Amino acid sequence: MAQERIEVPLTGKVISVSVKAGDSVKEGDTLCILESMKMENPVMTPVSGTVTEIAVTEGQVVKTGDLIATIEY
């Protein structure tokens, strides 16, 4: 199976995580919400598949390029 690594698009704080390892996701589903510059930015999955890893937690401060999740498809 192929894997897609979803990385943080902009520095901010994770305010919610919508999925966990083992969840099935469809392209366009929200993985998490990042707060950056007082705006909420949803991070969506670019592929349909199964979440194999979640690398962030609520309240965590992340920077561009950090891993959010890995999805097998």
N, CA and C atoms as a LAMMPS dump frame, in Angstrom:
ITEM: TIMESTEP
0
ITEM: NUMBER OF ATOMS
219
ITEM: BOX BOUNDS ff ff ff
-5.0000000000000000e+02 5.0000000000000000e+02
-5.0000000000000000e+02 5.0000000000000000e+02
-5.0000000000000000e+02 5.0000000000000000e+02
ITEM: ATOMS id mol type element x y z
1 1 1 N 0.835 -1.197 0
2 1 2 C 0 0 0
3 1 3 C 0.875 1.254 0
4 2 1 N 0.35 2.293 -0.575
5 2 2 C 1.043 3.579 -0.578
6 2 3 C 0.701 4.355 0.688
7 3 1 N 1.589 5.264 1.045
8 3 2 C 1.356 6.094 2.223
9 3 3 C 1.427 7.559 1.844
10 4 1 N 0.581 8.356 2.479
11 4 2 C 0.597 9.809 2.309
12 4 3 C 0.909 10.414 3.666
13 5 1 N 1.966 11.233 3.712
14 5 2 C 2.317 11.94 4.953
15 5 3 C 1.724 13.34 4.876
16 6 1 N 0.897 13.687 5.851
17 6 2 C 0.302 15.019 5.883
18 6 3 C 1.112 15.853 6.859
19 7 1 N 1.631 16.977 6.369
20 7 2 C 2.489 17.826 7.184
21 7 3 C 1.79 19.142 7.512
22 8 1 N 2.261 19.778 8.569
23 8 2 C 1.704 21.054 9.024
24 8 3 C 1.966 22.114 7.951
25 9 1 N 0.899 22.798 7.469
26 9 2 C 1.092 23.799 6.422
27 9 3 C 1.563 25.162 6.953
28 10 1 N 1.302 25.469 8.228
29 10 2 C 1.725 26.74 8.802
30 10 3 C 1.88 26.597 10.309
31 11 1 N 2.79 27.366 10.863
32 11 2 C 3.058 27.308 12.296
33 11 3 C 1.822 27.736 13.072
34 12 1 N 1.531 27.016 14.147
35 12 2 C 0.372 27.357 14.964
36 12 3 C 0.189 26.367 16.091
37 13 1 N -1.03 26.34 16.624
38 13 2 C -1.371 25.47 17.745
39 13 3 C -2.515 24.562 17.329
40 14 1 N -2.399 23.277 17.62
41 14 2 C -3.456 22.312 17.313
42 14 3 C -4.578 22.529 18.335
43 15 1 N -5.776 22.902 17.856
44 15 2 C -6.868 23.111 18.814
45 15 3 C -7.855 21.954 18.838
46 16 1 N -7.833 21.111 17.809
47 16 2 C -8.636 19.879 17.873
48 16 3 C -8.095 18.864 16.877
49 17 1 N -8.249 17.592 17.225
50 17 2 C -7.858 16.483 16.35
51 17 3 C -9.111 15.661 16.108
52 18 1 N -9.468 15.468 14.839
53 18 2 C -10.752 14.847 14.48
54 18 3 C -10.677 13.352 14.228
55 19 1 N -9.482 12.801 14.096
56 19 2 C -9.337 11.384 13.756
57 19 3 C -8.332 10.725 14.689
58 20 1 N -8.335 9.387 14.673
59 20 2 C -7.341 8.626 15.436
60 20 3 C -6.827 7.494 14.551
61 21 1 N -5.743 6.882 14.955
62 21 2 C -5.173 5.775 14.188
63 21 3 C -6.23 4.684 14.023
64 22 1 N -6.333 4.15 12.81
65 22 2 C -7.308 3.112 12.502
66 22 3 C -8.57 3.631 11.843
67 23 1 N -8.795 4.952 11.925
68 23 2 C -9.995 5.54 11.304
69 23 3 C -9.874 5.528 9.783
70 24 1 N -11.006 5.313 9.12
71 24 2 C -11.078 5.479 7.672
72 24 3 C -11.43 6.928 7.379
73 25 1 N -10.772 7.501 6.391
74 25 2 C -11.05 8.884 6.001
75 25 3 C -11.285 8.95 4.502
76 26 1 N -12.038 9.964 4.106
77 26 2 C -12.272 10.231 2.691
78 26 3 C -11.538 11.518 2.333
79 27 1 N -11.147 11.653 1.079
80 27 2 C -10.502 12.874 0.612
81 27 3 C -11.355 14.079 1
82 28 1 N -10.739 15.061 1.642
83 28 2 C -11.449 16.266 2.051
84 28 3 C -11.913 16.254 3.498
85 29 1 N -11.818 15.096 4.187
86 29 2 C -12.169 15.049 5.615
87 29 3 C -11.18 15.901 6.408
88 30 1 N -11.65 16.483 7.507
89 30 2 C -10.786 17.287 8.375
90 30 3 C -10.01 16.381 9.319
91 31 1 N -8.684 16.537 9.323
92 31 2 C -7.829 15.779 10.239
93 31 3 C -7.7 16.505 11.572
94 32 1 N -7.458 17.82 11.489
95 32 2 C -7.298 18.61 12.7
96 32 3 C -7.542 20.072 12.356
97 33 1 N -7.645 20.886 13.409
98 33 2 C -7.801 22.33 13.241
99 33 3 C -6.577 22.991 13.872
100 34 1 N -5.932 23.86 13.099
101 34 2 C -4.787 24.628 13.589
102 34 3 C -5.225 26.061 13.814
103 35 1 N -4.774 26.64 14.922
104 35 2 C -4.995 28.065 15.153
105 35 3 C -3.693 28.78 14.858
106 36 1 N -3.771 29.738 13.937
107 36 2 C -2.595 30.508 13.567
108 36 3 C -3.035 31.942 13.31
109 37 1 N -2.376 32.881 13.925
110 37 2 C -2.721 34.298 13.789
111 37 3 C -4.206 34.536 14.1
112 38 1 N -4.685 33.905 15.155
113 38 2 C -6.061 34.022 15.652
114 38 3 C -7.121 33.525 14.672
115 39 1 N -6.697 32.752 13.671
116 39 2 C -7.639 32.16 12.725
117 39 3 C -7.579 30.652 12.842
118 40 1 N -8.743 30.001 12.674
119 40 2 C -8.795 28.542 12.678
120 40 3 C -8.641 28.036 11.252
121 41 1 N -7.704 27.121 11.072
122 41 2 C -7.392 26.587 9.745
123 41 3 C -7.551 25.079 9.751
124 42 1 N -8.58 24.549 9.067
125 42 2 C -8.718 23.096 9.012
126 42 3 C -7.64 22.482 8.126
127 43 1 N -7.103 21.336 8.558
128 43 2 C -6.158 20.579 7.74
129 43 3 C -6.923 19.354 7.251
130 44 1 N -7.051 19.219 5.935
131 44 2 C -7.864 18.159 5.36
132 44 3 C -6.997 17.094 4.714
133 45 1 N -7.556 15.887 4.644
134 45 2 C -6.811 14.787 4.038
135 45 3 C -6.877 14.879 2.514
136 46 1 N -5.726 14.728 1.848
137 46 2 C -5.691 14.804 0.389
138 46 3 C -6.066 13.486 -0.296
139 47 1 N -6.175 12.407 0.488
140 47 2 C -6.485 11.094 -0.083
141 47 3 C -7.49 10.358 0.796
142 48 1 N -8.182 9.377 0.219
143 48 2 C -9.036 8.476 0.995
144 48 3 C -8.19 7.286 1.415
145 49 1 N -8.403 6.801 2.649
146 49 2 C -7.63 5.661 3.121
147 49 3 C -7.824 5.443 4.607
148 50 1 N -6.828 4.828 5.235
149 50 2 C -6.872 4.525 6.661
150 50 3 C -5.746 5.264 7.369
151 51 1 N -6.089 5.952 8.451
152 51 2 C -5.095 6.664 9.243
153 51 3 C -4.242 5.627 9.977
154 52 1 N -2.93 5.636 9.739
155 52 2 C -2.046 4.686 10.421
156 52 3 C -1.296 5.331 11.571
157 53 1 N -1.212 6.662 11.557
158 53 2 C -0.481 7.365 12.619
159 53 3 C -1.021 8.776 12.754
160 54 1 N -1.189 9.225 13.997
161 54 2 C -1.484 10.626 14.296
162 54 3 C -0.317 11.127 15.141
163 55 1 N 0.336 12.182 14.679
164 55 2 C 1.559 12.641 15.343
165 55 3 C 1.364 13.933 16.133
166 56 1 N 0.118 14.427 16.235
167 56 2 C -0.139 15.66 16.981
168 56 3 C -1.215 15.41 18.037
169 57 1 N -1.234 16.278 19.047
170 57 2 C -2.254 16.22 20.088
171 57 3 C -2.828 17.614 20.295
172 58 1 N -4.032 17.678 20.855
173 58 2 C -4.645 18.975 21.138
174 58 3 C -3.745 19.779 22.054
175 59 1 N -3.606 21.068 21.751
176 59 2 C -2.797 21.954 22.563
177 59 3 C -1.337 22.026 22.146
178 60 1 N -0.92 21.132 21.262
179 60 2 C 0.475 21.094 20.823
180 60 3 C 0.782 22.259 19.881
181 61 1 N 1.926 22.891 20.07
182 61 2 C 2.397 23.925 19.148
183 61 3 C 3.232 23.233 18.078
184 62 1 N 2.909 23.5 16.819
185 62 2 C 3.577 22.836 15.698
186 62 3 C 4.147 23.876 14.743
187 63 1 N 5.119 23.437 13.945
188 63 2 C 5.69 24.34 12.954
189 63 3 C 5.588 23.716 11.565
190 64 1 N 5.691 24.549 10.567
191 64 2 C 5.595 24.109 9.186
192 64 3 C 6.506 22.915 8.936
193 65 1 N 5.94 21.862 8.341
194 65 2 C 6.717 20.679 8.003
195 65 3 C 6.617 19.556 9.019
196 66 1 N 6.118 19.852 10.243
197 66 2 C 5.924 18.781 11.228
198 66 3 C 4.889 17.793 10.705
199 67 1 N 5.029 16.538 11.08
200 67 2 C 4.081 15.506 10.656
201 67 3 C 2.783 15.62 11.452
202 68 1 N 1.656 15.59 10.741
203 68 2 C 0.347 15.54 11.393
204 68 3 C -0.133 14.091 11.432
205 69 1 N -0.129 13.447 10.269
206 69 2 C -0.677 12.094 10.191
207 69 3 C -0.092 11.365 8.991
208 70 1 N -0.21 10.04 9.045
209 70 2 C 0.136 9.193 7.905
210 70 3 C -1.118 8.408 7.529
211 71 1 N -1.414 8.386 6.235
212 71 2 C -2.605 7.68 5.737
213 71 3 C -2.17 6.647 4.705
214 72 1 N -2.633 5.406 4.866
215 72 2 C -2.393 4.359 3.872
216 72 3 C -3.576 4.338 2.925
217 73 1 N -3.267 4.17 1.637
218 73 2 C -4.355 4.108 0.656
219 73 3 C -4.02 3.134 -0.439
